[in-house]
């Protein structure tokens, strides 16, 4: 499948974001005031999924089309505030 992925990263990860943006179907933006954290969030269809990046790993799934759509709207608002990783002076070569 050609699933489009939007990766919103803290500004501290701009170099990593530039590397990821070279992958097909990935778009990366960074937010200056976004802090690095231990949770990864994913929206798949009607599911909102949170993964913890600590030991032990935990996964929380919220199955609700209304909540998934609402969170997607919130994420896209943050996405629009972000900057493309390559705009921070990082090289894509």
C-alpha positions as CSV (number, residue, x, y, z in Angstrom):
1,X,0.0,0.0,0.0
2,X,1.1,3.6,-0.6
3,X,0.1,5.0,2.8
4,X,1.0,8.7,3.2
5,X,2.8,9.3,6.5
6,X,3.1,12.7,8.2
7,X,5.9,12.8,10.8
8,X,5.9,15.8,13.2
9,X,9.1,16.0,15.1
10,X,10.7,18.3,17.6
11,X,13.1,20.8,16.1
12,X,16.0,18.9,17.8
13,X,15.3,16.1,15.4
14,X,15.5,18.2,12.2
15,X,18.5,16.2,10.8
16,X,16.7,12.9,11.4
17,X,13.6,14.4,9.9
18,X,15.5,15.3,6.7
19,X,16.7,11.8,6.4
20,X,13.2,10.3,6.9
21,X,11.7,12.8,4.4
22,X,13.8,11.1,1.7
23,X,11.6,7.9,2.1
24,X,8.8,7.5,-0.4
25,X,5.3,8.6,1.0
26,X,6.9,10.4,4.1
27,X,6.5,14.1,4.8
28,X,8.3,15.6,7.7
29,X,7.9,18.9,9.5
30,X,9.4,20.1,12.8
31,X,8.0,22.4,15.5
32,X,10.3,24.7,17.3
33,X,8.6,24.3,20.7
34,X,7.7,20.6,20.5
35,X,9.7,18.7,23.1
36,X,11.0,15.2,22.6
37,X,8.7,12.7,24.3
38,X,8.1,9.0,24.9
39,X,4.8,8.6,23.0
40,X,4.2,8.0,19.3
41,X,0.8,8.7,18.0
42,X,-0.8,7.1,14.9
43,X,-4.2,7.4,13.3
44,X,-5.3,4.3,11.2
45,X,-8.8,4.5,9.9
46,X,-11.1,4.9,12.9
47,X,-8.4,4.1,15.4
48,X,-6.3,6.5,17.4
49,X,-3.2,4.6,18.7
50,X,-0.6,5.6,21.2
51,X,2.7,3.7,21.6
52,X,5.0,4.3,24.5
53,X,8.7,4.3,23.8
54,X,9.7,3.1,27.3
55,X,10.0,-0.3,29.0
56,X,7.6,-1.9,29.3
57,X,6.1,-0.9,26.0
58,X,2.4,0.0,26.2
59,X,-0.1,0.4,23.4
60,X,-3.4,2.2,23.8
61,X,-6.0,2.0,21.1
62,X,-9.1,4.2,21.0
63,X,-11.6,2.9,18.5
64,X,-13.9,5.8,17.5
65,X,-14.3,7.5,14.2
66,X,-15.3,10.7,15.9
67,X,-12.2,10.8,18.2
68,X,-9.9,9.7,15.3
69,X,-11.2,12.5,13.1
70,X,-11.1,15.1,15.9
71,X,-7.5,14.2,16.7
72,X,-6.6,14.2,13.0
73,X,-7.9,17.8,12.8
74,X,-5.8,18.8,15.8
75,X,-2.7,17.1,14.3
76,X,-3.2,18.8,10.9
77,X,-3.5,22.2,12.7
78,X,0.0,21.5,14.3
79,X,1.2,20.2,10.9
80,X,0.4,23.6,9.3
81,X,2.4,25.4,12.0
82,X,5.4,23.2,11.4
83,X,8.2,23.8,8.9
84,X,9.6,21.3,6.4
85,X,12.7,19.6,7.7
86,X,14.7,20.8,4.7
87,X,13.9,24.5,5.5
88,X,16.1,24.4,8.6
89,X,19.3,24.4,6.7
90,X,19.7,20.6,6.8
91,X,21.0,19.1,3.6
92,X,19.1,16.4,1.8
93,X,22.2,15.0,0.1
